[in-house]
Amino acid sequence: MNLPETFQALVVDKKGEDVEASVQTLNFDDLPEGDVTIKVHYSSVNYKDGLASIPNGNIVKEYPFVPGIDLAGEVVQSEDDRYNEGDKVIVTSYELGVSHYGGYSEYARVPGDWIVPLPETLTMKEAMTFGTAGFTAALSIDKMEQNGQDPSQGTILVSGATGGVGSMATAMLAKKGYHVTASTGKETEHDYLKKLGASEIVSREDVTPEKIRPLSKQKWAGAVDPVGGETLAAILSNTQYGGNVAVSGLTAGVKVPTTVFPFILRSVNLLGIDSVYHPQEQRLKLWERLATDLKPEKVLEEMTEEITLEELPQTLGQILQAQTRGRTVVKL
């Protein structure tokens, strides 16, 4: 395949105490080492990408840098026998967009071990509608189900439901037949959440009262929580006997003011969700679930906004201010 001499990428660079993000022209010598070179068709916007665009985000270690923790594209060069020119592939997690140039670039070069072949029933855009957020939601549900979660047990709470992980979890759980209660601080987004499949919508304050009791009324059969902090403590307090709570985020903070009571008196299971270093064999199986039983076909478009590379800096700022909803896909 004939490759261009140069291509476009979003580059973040430190200027004094500030970080600036701009579209710049790069060449292939600028890309890091890797076995496989990919023409990127789509990337996506995640909270971690927003952190990569600010001075104190604690994501980027060296500048200049190309962020973007997700990408989907087509192989154009490969030194890895598992991948050939023309193969359609997905890359998420590992060091992509953190210490290794990421997906906000028309071309990327990565280790072959990071790659997942694109499932036949997914388009590249759909794969990036999922991205890390969708993978994290799927991993949360998969772990809960491995731990015995079933729709017959009762309501599942999804906190931060208008965000990437929350929107995806709401839609996936609804497709699987769960009764979903979606929690949000955005009163204007109730119709959106109902379209995703939420049976009930509650406010942030309904989930996290000013005073959190060690144990309170048993409301939830389980929960998907990308929020953490006091919200997680409140959820644990309200989870039914034997329920599963999958936590994957920290937008409400890292301190969880809870006690051992939910665990030793109600046998509540707190499941930690890490999508970054999830084992590759299990990662492949989970992407197959995303392409089949966890794919909420009817609402994927509903939760997706498509932008260009030039529009990215503004969107990265918005995701940090909780001014986005669902998923934002970047078309390269």
Disulfide bonds with the S-S distance in Angstrom:
none
